[in-house]
């Protein structure tokens, strides 16, 4: 699929991850986040996450095009909001609108669960991600500094 992805095309190509998908999820996430290693001087947390547990404990939706895993979104339903834990798009497919479409999918899921807010967090050095989130309506709630750097917490009211 060339150019910008339509939300409808994305929705029709999504499927919920199963335990057998953990290896592919780990591989895609490591590839997608590799560009950030030189920026922050370490592997970002999603590169080292336990995806066997994530597939069991979270909602992980996979975007497959022509039987190729090209993107994913990992979410967790909280008491009053949906938390986006991870959005990963394979390096060769970045810039095609898949991340934006997956964010819209999370918003639709939150609404279907009766929630009116979506939250996420990201590294403060991931400037292109921050710009994307702001473009699609997320606002910065707070920033926290730790030994890992600056974590930016964002939310969007639906």
N, C-alpha and C positions, 0 to 999 in steps of 0.2 A: 504494500500500500504506500504509494508515494505521496508526498505533500502532507498537509495537516489531516489528522485523523478525525473522523466525525464521532461524536459521542454514541450515536446509534450503532455504528460499525464496531466500536469498542465493546459496547454492552453485549452484542451478539457473539463476540469472540471471547468473552470472559467465562471462566469456570472456577469453582471453589477448589482450592488445593486439597490434596489427600496426603496421607503420610508418605506415600511413595514419591512425592514431589520434592521432598526436603533437599535432596542432593542438587536438583536442578535449580531450586530457589537459592540455595547457598552459592552456587556457581554464578548465576545471573547477578546476584547482589554483589559478589566480590568484583565482578567485571564492571558493573555500573559505578561502584564507588572507588575503583582503583585510581581514577584521576584526582581524587582528593588526598591521597596519601602524601604526595609531595607538598601539598598546600598546608596540611596540618602536622606533618612529620610523624604520622602513625596511621594505622588502619582505623577508619571510622568504626564506631560500634556495630553498625549493621554487617560489617565484614566478618565479625567474630561472633555473631549471635548464634544461638542454638535453634536452628530451623526445624529440627525434629520436634522440639517442644512447641515452637511457634505454630506449626501446622495443627497441633492438637489443641492449643490453648487460645489461639487468635483466629480471626477471620482473615484468610489469605486468599485473595482472588488473583488468578493468573490470566494474562493476556497472551493468547497463542494465535499466531497468524501463520497459516500454511504449516501447521504442526511444529512451529518454532516458538519457544517461550521468548517473548520480546520485552515483557514488562510485568510488574506485579505490584500489588498494594497489600500491605499487612495492616490490619485494624483490630482494635480491641474495644468492645462496648463497655463503657464505664457507667456509673449510676445515672449521670445527667448529660453525657456527651459521648461522641464516638472519637476515640483517639486513633489518629493515623500514626502507626509505629514506623512504617517504612514504605517508601515509594521508590522503586528501582526500575530503570529502563536500560536495556542493553546499550552499550556504547554506540553501536552502529545504528540504532534506532532512535537515539536522542535527537530532539529537535523536530519530531514529527507530530507533536501534540498528544502523545500517549500519556505522559505524566499529567497533563491538564485534564484529560478525559478520565483518568483514574481518580483524580481529586473530585471531579463531578460525580463519579460513581459512588465515592464515599459519602458525599452529601446526600445522594439519593438513598443510600442504605441507612444513613442516620435518620432521615425523615421516615423511612419505612419502619424504623424501630421506635418511632415516637420521640425522637431527640431533635432539639432545635439548635444544636451547636456541634461543630467539629473542631478538634484541637490537634495540634502537631507540635513537634519541636525539631530543631535542626541546629547544626553547628554554625556559629556566627561567621565563620570563614567561607561558608558555602553561599557566596553572594548571589550567584545566578539562581539558586533555589529560593533564597529570600525574595528576590525580585519577582519570581514566578508566583510565589504564594501571595505576595502583596497585590499583584496584578489580578488575581482571581478572587480577591476580597478578604484575605486573611489579614489580621492586624496583630502587631506585636503586643503581647500581654506583659512580658517581663524578660529580662536577661539574667542569667546566672553565670558567674565565673567559678571555675573549679580547676583542678590540675589538668583536666582534659581540654580546657579552653573556655569559650563562651557558648553557652547553650541558649538559643532564642526560642521562647515559647510563644506560640501563635494560636489564634482561634478565629473562627468564622461563625457568626450567627446565621441561621438559615431562615 
